[in-house]
Amino acid sequence: MKYIQSGELQIAASCETTCNRITEVYHPSSLLLYTQIGKLHVIVGEDEFEIPRGHFALLRKYTEAKMFKTWSEDEGLAKTYGFGLTNDFINKVIHQIELPKTNHINDSFFDIPNTKKLSDLMNSLIVFIDDEKSIDINTVEVKTLEALRALAEADNGILNIFKEFSNNERASIEKLMRHNFLYNIPLETLAKQSGRSLSTFNREFKTIFNDTPHRWIMKERLYHARNLMKSNKDKPSKVYLESGFEDLSHFSKAFKKQFNITPSDFYKSL
């Protein structure tokens, strides 16, 4: 995985793989998806969608989905890109374009027609992603506006999908946390991504999990680390990073406090 950032905003990411395992997602931003090599499969509920090589699609925020990739023998791997479209970002860009009125859109996945401007946008982002460089958000806004205007020329109704996907909604706190507890995301950001104030987020979190966010996240990470050691036989020096910890010493102390055994001794006992 590779990412590009603009300030604290993760704008886009790439995933290159030779493994077709299933990944579960529940993203707080709508995702513009693009397949450069191979084919991306997206499962939403009982429906399975495909994004073949050179094609785009849009996945609505707060959509619980499963993804996996396939590729031909000649290709040898799959490579896909995701462009995160936050509510604020879409509205800032799209308000400059006049849209026809439309009814409420219930679907969560749409194929997006490929245009030269949209390809230019993705190709310019790919350069930054592959080199893992930061990018100026104003540059992204200009290029996105160009791409959306091109989409409007191709199919004006497509922009209503972008607009609909940027409406304020409330996420499931439980789903949001279970998909994000491994990442070091500030609580203020998680609250905003869920569509709530921090105080409301904390209150509802306590009702759902009967614990504070900090303690719940710590316990979930420790159980995740223990499961990695049990199932994959991974050493503590590897699992602490994969479990959201930034310091091995802190991880070891927290692990012993939770399970009354050090991670090293637990690993040796397996």
SVG drawing of the C-alpha trace seen along z (x, -y; Angstrom):
<svg xmlns="http://www.w3.org/2000/svg" viewBox="-37 -28 48 52">
<polyline fill="none" stroke="black" stroke-width="0.4" points="0.0,0.0 1.1,-3.6 -0.5,-6.9 -0.4,-10.6 -1.4,-13.2 -2.4,-16.8 -1.9,-18.0 -3.8,-15.5 -6.1,-14.5 -5.3,-11.1 -6.3,-11.8 -5.5,-8.7 -3.9,-5.2 -2.7,-2.5 -2.6,1.3 -0.4,3.6 -0.8,7.3 -0.2,10.8 -2.6,12.1 -6.4,12.3 -7.5,12.3 -10.7,10.5 -10.4,7.1 -13.4,5.6 -14.0,1.8 -16.3,-0.7 -14.8,-4.0 -15.9,-7.5 -15.3,-9.0 -16.8,-8.1 -14.1,-6.3 -13.4,-6.9 -11.8,-3.5 -9.6,-2.9 -8.1,0.4 -4.7,0.0 -3.8,3.7 -6.1,6.8 -9.6,6.5 -11.1,5.3 -14.2,7.1 -16.5,5.2 -19.1,7.1 -21.9,5.0 -24.5,7.2 -25.5,9.9 -24.3,8.0 -20.8,8.3 -19.5,5.6 -16.4,5.7 -14.0,2.8 -11.9,4.1 -8.6,2.7 -8.8,-1.0 -12.2,-1.5 -13.6,-3.7 -16.3,-3.3 -17.7,-5.2 -18.4,-3.5 -20.6,-5.4 -19.2,-6.3 -20.3,-4.2 -20.8,-1.2 -19.8,2.1 -18.1,3.8 -15.7,6.6 -13.0,6.3 -10.7,8.7 -8.6,8.7 -7.9,11.0 -5.5,10.9 -4.5,12.8 -1.4,14.9 0.1,12.3 -0.5,9.5 1.0,11.3 -0.5,9.0 -3.3,6.5 -2.9,2.8 -5.7,0.5 -6.1,-3.1 -8.6,-4.8 -9.3,-8.5 -11.0,-9.6 -13.8,-12.1 -14.8,-13.7 -18.1,-15.6 -16.3,-19.0 -14.1,-18.3 -16.9,-17.3 -19.1,-20.2 -16.3,-22.7 -15.5,-21.5 -19.0,-20.6 -20.8,-23.8 -19.2,-25.5 -21.2,-23.3 -25.0,-23.7 -26.8,-20.4 -30.2,-19.3 -32.6,-18.2 -32.9,-14.5 -34.6,-12.1 -32.9,-10.4 -30.3,-7.9 -30.3,-4.6 -27.6,-2.6 -24.1,-2.5 -22.0,-1.6 -21.8,-3.1 -19.7,-2.6 -18.2,-5.9 -17.5,-6.6 -13.8,-7.1 -13.0,-10.5 -9.7,-12.0 -9.9,-14.5 -10.7,-11.8 -7.8,-9.8 -5.6,-12.8 -6.6,-13.4 -5.9,-9.8 -2.6,-9.7 -1.4,-12.9 -2.3,-11.4 -0.6,-8.1 2.7,-9.9 2.4,-11.3 1.1,-8.0 3.8,-5.8 6.5,-8.2 4.7,-8.6 4.9,-12.4 2.6,-15.0 0.5,-17.1 -1.0,-20.5 -4.8,-20.3 -5.5,-23.2 -3.9,-21.3 -6.1,-18.3 -9.2,-20.6 -8.4,-22.2 -7.8,-18.8 -10.9,-17.3 -13.1,-20.2 -11.7,-19.7 -12.6,-15.9 -16.1,-16.5 -16.8,-19.1 -15.7,-16.5 -18.0,-13.9 -20.9,-16.4 -20.3,-16.7 -20.4,-13.0 -23.4,-12.4 -24.8,-15.2 -26.6,-12.7 -23.3,-11.3 -22.6,-14.5 -25.8,-14.1 -24.4,-10.8 -21.3,-12.7 -23.6,-15.3 -25.9,-12.7 -22.8,-10.9 -21.6,-14.1 -24.8,-14.7 -24.3,-14.6 -25.0,-11.1 -24.4,-9.3 -22.1,-6.3 -22.5,-3.3 -20.1,-3.9 -19.6,-0.1 -18.8,0.5 -16.6,-2.6 -14.5,-1.5 -14.2,2.1 -12.8,1.1 -10.5,-1.6 -9.2,-0.7 -5.8,0.3 -5.2,-3.2 -4.0,-6.1 -6.9,-8.4 -7.6,-11.2 -11.0,-10.8 -12.0,-14.3 -11.5,-13.0 -13.4,-9.8 -16.3,-11.8 -16.4,-14.0 -16.2,-11.1 -19.1,-9.5 -21.2,-12.7 -21.3,-13.5 -19.8,-16.1 -17.1,-14.7 -19.4,-14.8 -22.2,-12.9 -19.7,-10.4 -18.2,-9.7 -21.7,-9.3 -23.0,-7.0 -19.7,-5.0 -20.1,-4.4 -23.7,-3.1 -22.6,-0.7 -19.3,0.6 -19.8,-0.1 -16.2,-1.5 -14.3,-4.6 -12.9,-4.8 -9.3,-4.8 -9.7,-1.6 -11.7,0.2 -9.2,-0.6 -6.3,0.6 -8.0,3.9 -9.0,4.5 -5.4,4.0 -4.0,6.3 -6.4,9.1 -5.6,8.5 -1.9,8.8 -2.4,12.0 -4.5,13.5 -1.7,12.7 0.8,14.5 -1.5,17.5 -2.7,17.8 0.3,16.6 3.1,17.4 4.3,13.9 6.9,12.6 6.0,9.7 8.6,7.5 6.3,7.8 2.8,7.8 3.1,4.7 3.4,2.5 0.6,4.4 -1.6,3.9 -1.5,0.1 1.3,-0.3 4.3,-2.6 6.5,-1.5 7.5,2.1 8.1,1.4 4.6,-0.2 3.1,2.8 4.9,5.2 3.8,3.5 0.1,3.2 0.1,6.9 1.3,8.1 -1.2,5.9 -4.0,7.3 -3.0,11.0 -0.7,11.4 2.1,12.6 4.7,10.9 4.3,11.1 7.7,12.8 6.7,15.5 3.3,15.9 5.0,16.4 7.4,19.0 4.4,20.9 2.8,21.4"/>
</svg>
